[in-house]
Amino acid sequence: MSLTRPGIGVRAFTLIELLCVIGIITLLAALLLPTLSQGQARARRIACVNHLHEAGVSFVSFANEHNGQFPMAVPGSAGGSRELAQGGYRLQGDFYFSFRHFQALSNELVTPKLLVCPADTRLPASNFGALGNSNLSYFIGINAEFARPASILAGDRNLTNDYAASGSLVRLGYNHALRWTDELHRFKGNLLFSDGHVEQKNNPALLATDGQLPVTADLALPTVRQPGTGGSRAGGSSAPWTPGIAAAAAGPQPGSCAPATDAKTPIGAFSVVRLDRSIASDGAPVMPSAGTSRQLPVTPHVGKRSTNAVATATPASPGAEDGTVPQLRLSVAPAKEGLTAKRMGWFYALLLLFAAGTIALLKLARDRKKRAANR
C-alpha cells in the first residue's frame, strides 16, 4: 500500500528563482551601501567641525591673554609665532613650519589630536613637542585678526588655486579664487573664523565674500616633504620638521626663519636668522641696501597646493590672477562628482533591468509548466 499522495510533490528553487533572489538582494545592497558611506562621511565632517571649533576656542583664549592678538601677531619671546609668519612671506615654494602657529596653543588646546581631521589619513602627534605638518589637517590664516570676526583663521587643508607654481602660501581674495580638492570631504571643506564659529562650505569653488576682512586672506598650508629631499611628500607620514639638520649642511639662508633649537626654550619661542634683510617696525619687509649681492622678492609667494600629494611646479600663466576666474576651471570638481553619480545611476539601471528580466523569465517558466500540466 502506497502512502504517498499523487497531488503532493517536492518543490525546490529553480535557477531562475535563485537568480531573481540574488538580483533583489544585490539591488538592495547597491541602494543601501552608498547611503551608509555618505552617513559615515557626514559624521566625519561633523567631527571635523567640532575639532575646528575647539581650535577656535583655543585661539580666542590665547588672544584674550595677549592683548587681542593671535599667535601669528605675537613675538616668539611672548609665546607667539610672529617671526615665522613674517618669514613665510619671504620663502618661495614650500615651507614646513605652519604647525608652529598651532604649537603656540599648547596650553589652551591641551591635546594635538584635535588638529587632525577624522577624514584625513594623517596621524595625530602624541604630544605638542612631536607635532609636525604631517600631524596637521588645517591651514592657518596668517593675517587673521581677533578684532575682525569675518577674517579666516583656519580651515581644511585640501585647498588649491590652480594658477601659480607650487607653494605653501595661497591667497583668497576677489582676484584670487581657491577650490576644494577631494582629499578630505570630497570637494567640500570647513572654515574657522576669528570669532570662533565654523562654516561648512559645500561649493567646490571657494570665493571671497563681500564681508571678508581682510579683503585678501593669506593662508599657510601644512605641506609635508619627503625625508632627504626638498620636495613635498604624498601622504602624511613624514617626520616632524627638525631645524638644524638641513641648515647645518647648507648654512644659514637669507631671510630664513627657524625655531629655536635650545631644549630649554619654551614652545612658541623662535630664533630668526636674517643675513641681508630686516623687518620694519610695522612688520613689513625692508629691502636690503644697494651694496648687497642678493635680493629676495618682497611680494608674497602664492602657490598651487594639494597638500597631500606631490605637486609639479608649473609656471603661472600671465595675467591669470588679474581678472575673473574662468568658470571652466571652477566646474572641473563638480563635473568629476557628476560623473561618479552618473556611473552609479547606470549601475542601478542595470540592476533594475536584471531584476525585471529575471522576473519575466520566472513568469514565462511558470506559464510553460501550466501549459504542460493542462495537456
ROMARDREN-144956 format. One line per field, with one value per residue (C-alpha): residue number from 1; residue in one letter; chain; z, y, x. Coordinates in nm, 3 decimals. Example, Ala and Ser with C-alpha at 12.3 -4.5 7.8 and 13.67 -1.06 7.14 Angstrom:
num = [1, 2];
residu = [a, s];
chaine = [A, A];
w = [0.780, 0.714];
v = [-0.450, -0.106];
u = [1.230, 1.367];
END
This chain:
num = [1, 2, 3, 4, 5, 6, 7, 8, 9, 10, 11, 12, 13, 14, 15, 16, 17, 18, 19, 20, 21, 22, 23, 24, 25, 26, 27, 28, 29, 30, 31, 32, 33, 34, 35, 36, 37, 38, 39, 40, 41, 42, 43, 44, 45, 46, 47, 48, 49, 50, 51, 52, 53, 54, 55, 56, 57, 58, 59, 60, 61, 62, 63, 64, 65, 66, 67, 68, 69, 70, 71, 72, 73, 74, 75, 76, 77, 78, 79, 80, 81, 82, 83, 84, 85, 86, 87, 88, 89, 90, 91, 92, 93, 94, 95, 96, 97, 98, 99, 100, 101, 102, 103, 104, 105, 106, 107, 108, 109, 110, 111, 112, 113, 114, 115, 116, 117, 118, 119, 120, 121, 122, 123, 124, 125, 126, 127, 128, 129, 130, 131, 132, 133, 134, 135, 136, 137, 138, 139, 140, 141, 142, 143, 144, 145, 146, 147, 148, 149, 150, 151, 152, 153, 154, 155, 156, 157, 158, 159, 160, 161, 162, 163, 164, 165, 166, 167, 168, 169, 170, 171, 172, 173, 174, 175, 176, 177, 178, 179, 180, 181, 182, 183, 184, 185, 186, 187, 188, 189, 190, 191, 192, 193, 194, 195, 196, 197, 198, 199, 200, 201, 202, 203, 204, 205, 206, 207, 208, 209, 210, 211, 212, 213, 214, 215, 216, 217, 218, 219, 220, 221, 222, 223, 224, 225, 226, 227, 228, 229, 230, 231, 232, 233, 234, 235, 236, 237, 238, 239, 240, 241, 242, 243, 244, 245, 246, 247, 248, 249, 250, 251, 252, 253, 254, 255, 256, 257, 258, 259, 260, 261, 262, 263, 264, 265, 266, 267, 268, 269, 270, 271, 272, 273, 274, 275, 276, 277, 278, 279, 280, 281, 282, 283, 284, 285, 286, 287, 288, 289, 290, 291, 292, 293, 294, 295, 296, 297, 298, 299, 300, 301, 302, 303, 304, 305, 306, 307, 308, 309, 310, 311, 312, 313, 314, 315, 316, 317, 318, 319, 320, 321, 322, 323, 324, 325, 326, 327, 328, 329, 330, 331, 332, 333, 334, 335, 336, 337, 338, 339, 340, 341, 342, 343, 344, 345, 346, 347, 348, 349, 350, 351, 352, 353, 354, 355, 356, 357, 358, 359, 360, 361, 362, 363, 364, 365, 366, 367, 368, 369, 370, 371, 372, 373, 374, 375];
residu = [m, s, l, t, r, p, g, i, g, v, r, a, f, t, l, i, e, l, l, c, v, i, g, i, i, t, l, l, a, a, l, l, l, p, t, l, s, q, g, q, a, r, a, r, r, i, a, c, v, n, h, l, h, e, a, g, v, s, f, v, s, f, a, n, e, h, n, g, q, f, p, m, a, v, p, g, s, a, g, g, s, r, e, l, a, q, g, g, y, r, l, q, g, d, f, y, f, s, f, r, h, f, q, a, l, s, n, e, l, v, t, p, k, l, l, v, c, p, a, d, t, r, l, p, a, s, n, f, g, a, l, g, n, s, n, l, s, y, f, i, g, i, n, a, e, f, a, r, p, a, s, i, l, a, g, d, r, n, l, t, n, d, y, a, a, s, g, s, l, v, r, l, g, y, n, h, a, l, r, w, t, d, e, l, h, r, f, k, g, n, l, l, f, s, d, g, h, v, e, q, k, n, n, p, a, l, l, a, t, d, g, q, l, p, v, t, a, d, l, a, l, p, t, v, r, q, p, g, t, g, g, s, r, a, g, g, s, s, a, p, w, t, p, g, i, a, a, a, a, a, g, p, q, p, g, s, c, a, p, a, t, d, a, k, t, p, i, g, a, f, s, v, v, r, l, d, r, s, i, a, s, d, g, a, p, v, m, p, s, a, g, t, s, r, q, l, p, v, t, p, h, v, g, k, r, s, t, n, a, v, a, t, a, t, p, a, s, p, g, a, e, d, g, t, v, p, q, l, r, l, s, v, a, p, a, k, e, g, l, t, a, k, r, m, g, w, f, y, a, l, l, l, l, f, a, a, g, t, i, a, l, l, k, l, a, r, d, r, k, k, r, a, a, n, r];
chaine = [A, A, A, A, A, A, A, A, A, A, A, A, A, A, A, A, A, A, A, A, A, A, A, A, A, A, A, A, A, A, A, A, A, A, A, A, A, A, A, A, A, A, A, A, A, A, A, A, A, A, A, A, A, A, A, A, A, A, A, A, A, A, A, A, A, A, A, A, A, A, A, A, A, A, A, A, A, A, A, A, A, A, A, A, A, A, A, A, A, A, A, A, A, A, A, A, A, A, A, A, A, A, A, A, A, A, A, A, A, A, A, A, A, A, A, A, A, A, A, A, A, A, A, A, A, A, A, A, A, A, A, A, A, A, A, A, A, A, A, A, A, A, A, A, A, A, A, A, A, A, A, A, A, A, A, A, A, A, A, A, A, A, A, A, A, A, A, A, A, A, A, A, A, A, A, A, A, A, A, A, A, A, A, A, A, A, A, A, A, A, A, A, A, A, A, A, A, A, A, A, A, A, A, A, A, A, A, A, A, A, A, A, A, A, A, A, A, A, A, A, A, A, A, A, A, A, A, A, A, A, A, A, A, A, A, A, A, A, A, A, A, A, A, A, A, A, A, A, A, A, A, A, A, A, A, A, A, A, A, A, A, A, A, A, A, A, A, A, A, A, A, A, A, A, A, A, A, A, A, A, A, A, A, A, A, A, A, A, A, A, A, A, A, A, A, A, A, A, A, A, A, A, A, A, A, A, A, A, A, A, A, A, A, A, A, A, A, A, A, A, A, A, A, A, A, A, A, A, A, A, A, A, A, A, A, A, A, A, A, A, A, A, A, A, A, A, A, A, A, A, A, A, A, A, A, A, A, A, A, A, A, A, A, A, A, A, A, A, A, A, A, A, A, A, A];
w = [0.000, -0.105, 0.147, -0.095, -0.235, -0.607, -0.566, -0.329, -0.469, -0.353, -0.485, -0.485, -0.604, -0.976, -1.130, -1.241, -0.894, -0.743, -0.990, -0.901, -0.530, -0.593, -0.811, -0.547, -0.273, -0.492, -0.572, -0.205, -0.119, -0.400, -0.270, 0.096, 0.083, -0.071, 0.188, 0.468, 0.325, 0.289, 0.651, 0.763, 0.559, 0.707, 1.058, 0.995, 0.868, 1.174, 1.391, 1.186, 1.257, 1.627, 1.607, 1.437, 1.693, 1.976, 1.799, 1.764, 2.138, 2.199, 1.961, 2.130, 2.472, 2.353, 2.215, 2.540, 2.722, 2.465, 2.418, 2.149, 1.926, 1.770, 1.780, 1.426, 1.561, 1.892, 1.903, 1.993, 2.318, 2.434, 2.323, 1.971, 1.620, 1.454, 1.321, 1.134, 0.999, 0.854, 0.729, 0.532, 0.304, 0.215, 0.134, -0.213, -0.275, 0.013, 0.378, 0.664, 0.984, 0.963, 1.260, 1.483, 1.480, 1.634, 1.862, 2.036, 2.158, 2.364, 2.691, 2.558, 2.323, 2.567, 2.309, 1.949, 1.844, 1.769, 1.492, 1.269, 1.071, 1.115, 0.735, 0.694, 0.656, 0.865, 1.217, 1.528, 1.728, 2.071, 2.222, 2.112, 2.124, 1.847, 1.640, 1.273, 0.949, 0.896, 1.209, 1.094, 0.879, 0.885, 0.728, 0.924, 0.829, 0.864, 0.859, 1.063, 1.331, 1.651, 1.605, 1.266, 1.320, 0.945, 0.890, 0.811, 1.092, 0.987, 0.777, 0.598, 0.415, 0.088, -0.100, -0.430, -0.664, -0.995, -1.122, -0.979, -0.906, -0.603, -0.269, 0.088, 0.088, -0.104, -0.113, -0.112, -0.244, -0.519, -0.778, -0.605, -0.608, -0.450, -0.470, -0.252, -0.365, -0.299, -0.033, 0.284, 0.231, -0.145, -0.292, 0.030, 0.335, 0.666, 0.763, 1.109, 1.158, 1.411, 1.634, 1.679, 1.459, 1.188, 0.847, 0.613, 0.252, 0.013, -0.311, -0.466, -0.556, -0.259, -0.346, -0.145, 0.014, 0.049, 0.426, 0.424, 0.619, 0.534, 0.171, 0.082, 0.321, 0.329, 0.411, 0.509, 0.415, 0.622, 0.344, 0.414, 0.243, 0.166, 0.404, 0.245, -0.029, -0.061, -0.221, -0.072, 0.008, -0.093, 0.213, 0.558, 0.707, 0.702, 1.030, 1.215, 1.085, 1.287, 1.233, 1.217, 1.001, 0.664, 0.797, 0.927, 0.584, 0.378, 0.629, 0.720, 0.430, 0.376, 0.515, 0.668, 0.989, 1.213, 1.559, 1.844, 1.894, 2.262, 2.465, 2.741, 2.507, 2.566, 2.284, 2.087, 2.119, 1.791, 1.666, 1.333, 1.101, 0.883, 0.673, 0.408, 0.501, 0.804, 0.921, 0.977, 1.295, 1.132, 1.028, 0.656, 0.491, 0.413, 0.106, 0.167, 0.069, -0.279, -0.169, -0.109, -0.378, -0.341, -0.310, -0.232, -0.363, -0.122, -0.289, -0.104, -0.300, -0.398, -0.485, -0.619, -0.347, -0.290, 0.046, 0.048, -0.297, -0.483, -0.684, -1.003, -1.037, -1.326, -1.410, -1.356, -1.668, -1.742, -1.605, -1.455, -1.127, -1.268, -1.384, -1.329, -1.253, -1.556, -1.495, -1.677, -1.409, -1.130, -1.288, -1.302, -0.949, -0.975, -1.315, -1.156, -0.888, -1.155, -1.349, -1.034, -0.981, -1.345, -1.310, -1.004, -1.195, -1.478, -1.221, -1.063, -1.406, -1.497, -1.168, -1.234, -1.584, -1.440, -1.181, -1.440, -1.681, -1.407, -1.306, -1.671, -1.717, -1.397, -1.519, -1.857, -1.694, -1.479, -1.785, -1.962, -1.664, -1.659, -2.028, -1.990, -1.697, -1.894, -2.173];
v = [0.000, 0.334, 0.617, 0.895, 1.116, 1.180, 1.554, 1.621, 1.671, 1.807, 2.161, 2.324, 2.654, 2.670, 2.850, 3.140, 3.187, 3.181, 3.447, 3.658, 3.643, 3.727, 4.022, 4.163, 4.129, 4.294, 4.579, 4.641, 4.633, 4.878, 5.114, 5.093, 5.089, 5.438, 5.575, 5.421, 5.558, 5.903, 5.885, 5.799, 6.085, 6.323, 6.206, 6.261, 6.610, 6.696, 6.573, 6.793, 7.093, 7.012, 6.995, 7.333, 7.480, 7.359, 7.514, 7.838, 7.844, 7.798, 8.082, 8.315, 8.220, 8.291, 8.628, 8.724, 8.664, 8.850, 9.184, 9.061, 8.913, 8.569, 8.376, 8.496, 8.855, 8.779, 8.758, 8.432, 8.577, 8.616, 8.268, 8.351, 8.281, 8.622, 8.568, 8.258, 8.427, 8.705, 8.458, 8.272, 8.575, 8.565, 8.198, 8.079, 7.737, 7.508, 7.573, 7.335, 7.531, 7.601, 7.371, 7.617, 7.852, 7.573, 7.464, 7.800, 7.687, 7.400, 7.550, 7.615, 7.321, 7.055, 6.771, 6.774, 6.507, 6.784, 6.912, 6.609, 6.582, 6.243, 6.215, 6.263, 5.989, 6.184, 6.060, 6.281, 6.358, 6.206, 6.548, 6.904, 6.856, 6.595, 6.795, 6.849, 6.935, 6.563, 6.570, 6.867, 6.878, 7.251, 7.561, 7.881, 8.231, 8.434, 8.777, 8.687, 8.941, 8.895, 9.237, 9.126, 8.838, 8.778, 8.702, 8.341, 8.186, 7.821, 7.550, 7.219, 7.191, 7.048, 7.379, 7.475, 7.772, 7.601, 7.900, 7.963, 7.735, 7.510, 7.682, 7.663, 8.013, 8.071, 8.373, 8.415, 8.742, 8.899, 8.818, 8.503, 8.217, 7.877, 7.543, 7.237, 6.910, 6.560, 6.473, 6.519, 6.593, 6.534, 6.886, 7.039, 7.195, 7.374, 7.722, 7.862, 8.237, 8.471, 8.486, 8.107, 8.000, 7.734, 7.730, 7.433, 7.519, 7.278, 7.453, 7.323, 7.682, 7.896, 8.263, 8.579, 8.727, 9.089, 9.084, 8.920, 9.119, 9.148, 9.153, 8.920, 8.629, 8.473, 8.102, 7.887, 7.521, 7.237, 7.088, 6.793, 6.690, 6.363, 6.286, 6.357, 6.582, 6.932, 6.827, 6.769, 6.421, 6.232, 6.118, 6.249, 6.022, 6.240, 6.306, 6.637, 6.910, 6.935, 7.255, 7.248, 6.934, 7.099, 7.433, 7.278, 7.138, 7.442, 7.717, 8.000, 8.120, 8.481, 8.554, 8.208, 8.154, 7.854, 7.753, 7.776, 7.450, 7.500, 7.235, 7.489, 7.723, 7.707, 7.622, 7.933, 8.095, 8.113, 8.233, 8.414, 8.421, 8.732, 8.800, 9.052, 9.196, 9.310, 9.373, 9.721, 9.821, 9.772, 9.415, 9.490, 9.351, 9.601, 9.561, 9.543, 9.819, 9.853, 9.701, 9.356, 9.099, 8.915, 9.046, 8.847, 8.945, 9.119, 9.008, 8.709, 8.391, 8.230, 7.864, 7.584, 7.328, 6.996, 6.930, 6.553, 6.484, 6.550, 6.868, 6.958, 7.314, 7.481, 7.846, 8.083, 8.188, 8.561, 8.758, 8.451, 8.629, 8.970, 8.908, 8.699, 8.334, 8.118, 7.922, 7.620, 7.550, 7.603, 7.346, 7.068, 6.947, 6.926, 6.760, 6.481, 6.441, 6.436, 6.160, 5.949, 6.000, 5.905, 5.583, 5.490, 5.569, 5.334, 5.067, 5.098, 5.088, 4.766, 4.610, 4.704, 4.554, 4.237, 4.206, 4.275, 4.019, 3.759, 3.812, 3.790, 3.462, 3.328, 3.410, 3.255, 2.932, 2.911, 2.960, 2.676, 2.448, 2.532, 2.460, 2.133, 2.033, 2.114, 1.882];
u = [0.000, 0.148, 0.138, 0.234, -0.037, -0.033, -0.104, 0.187, 0.539, 0.872, 0.930, 1.277, 1.423, 1.474, 1.772, 1.553, 1.410, 1.759, 1.875, 1.573, 1.654, 2.021, 1.921, 1.688, 1.950, 2.214, 1.978, 1.903, 2.274, 2.354, 2.086, 2.189, 2.571, 2.614, 2.376, 2.581, 2.908, 2.754, 2.641, 2.994, 3.141, 2.886, 2.972, 3.344, 3.277, 3.071, 3.358, 3.592, 3.368, 3.393, 3.775, 3.791, 3.554, 3.779, 4.077, 3.881, 3.811, 4.184, 4.273, 4.023, 4.158, 4.512, 4.406, 4.236, 4.565, 4.780, 4.607, 4.370, 4.641, 4.662, 4.994, 5.078, 5.098, 5.272, 5.653, 5.821, 5.952, 5.590, 5.485, 5.368, 5.493, 5.514, 5.868, 5.762, 5.451, 5.668, 5.926, 5.662, 5.621, 5.991, 6.030, 5.945, 5.794, 5.709, 5.786, 5.727, 5.669, 5.294, 5.241, 5.430, 5.130, 4.919, 5.201, 5.174, 4.829, 4.971, 4.845, 4.493, 4.430, 4.563, 4.580, 4.717, 4.467, 4.218, 4.446, 4.376, 4.054, 3.878, 3.860, 4.236, 4.496, 4.745, 4.804, 4.789, 5.100, 5.143, 5.222, 5.285, 5.661, 5.635, 5.386, 5.471, 5.297, 5.240, 5.020, 4.813, 4.499, 4.429, 4.579, 4.632, 4.520, 4.839, 4.672, 4.363, 4.278, 4.082, 3.919, 3.779, 3.535, 3.498, 3.867, 3.953, 4.156, 4.190, 4.029, 4.069, 4.400, 4.262, 4.284, 4.446, 4.433, 4.528, 4.723, 5.069, 5.362, 5.382, 5.395, 5.268, 5.120, 4.796, 4.569, 4.192, 4.054, 3.848, 4.116, 4.242, 3.995, 4.055, 3.881, 3.845, 4.000, 3.866, 4.125, 3.919, 3.550, 3.517, 3.526, 3.395, 3.556, 3.517, 3.635, 3.710, 3.668, 3.826, 3.521, 3.534, 3.242, 3.283, 3.113, 3.071, 3.144, 2.971, 3.064, 3.390, 3.483, 3.590, 3.541, 3.586, 3.274, 3.168, 3.210, 3.553, 3.813, 4.095, 3.988, 4.277, 4.340, 4.687, 4.662, 4.962, 4.907, 5.059, 5.271, 5.500, 5.821, 5.988, 6.277, 6.613, 6.473, 6.339, 6.011, 5.674, 5.560, 5.250, 5.060, 5.129, 5.387, 5.696, 5.870, 5.822, 6.047, 6.367, 6.565, 6.941, 6.978, 6.945, 7.067, 7.387, 7.465, 7.374, 7.442, 7.205, 6.997, 6.894, 6.554, 6.512, 6.323, 6.376, 6.255, 6.498, 6.685, 6.763, 6.583, 6.516, 6.338, 5.960, 5.721, 5.646, 5.989, 6.179, 6.513, 6.524, 6.823, 6.843, 7.150, 7.058, 6.721, 6.527, 6.174, 6.040, 5.861, 5.521, 5.609, 5.662, 5.976, 6.251, 6.469, 6.845, 7.079, 7.223, 7.552, 7.410, 7.465, 7.135, 6.783, 6.476, 6.133, 5.900, 5.578, 5.428, 5.453, 5.126, 5.134, 4.921, 4.896, 4.733, 4.886, 4.875, 5.020, 5.342, 5.295, 5.477, 5.596, 5.417, 5.477, 5.190, 5.008, 5.039, 4.751, 4.586, 4.511, 4.428, 4.072, 3.767, 3.830, 3.744, 3.428, 3.570, 3.830, 3.581, 3.348, 3.608, 3.541, 3.160, 3.199, 3.401, 3.141, 2.868, 3.045, 3.059, 2.687, 2.615, 2.813, 2.611, 2.292, 2.388, 2.469, 2.125, 1.960, 2.142, 2.035, 1.675, 1.693, 1.844, 1.568, 1.295, 1.441, 1.465, 1.103, 0.992, 1.181, 1.028, 0.678, 0.749, 0.871, 0.558, 0.335, 0.514, 0.459, 0.088, 0.051, 0.236, 0.012, -0.306, -0.201];
END
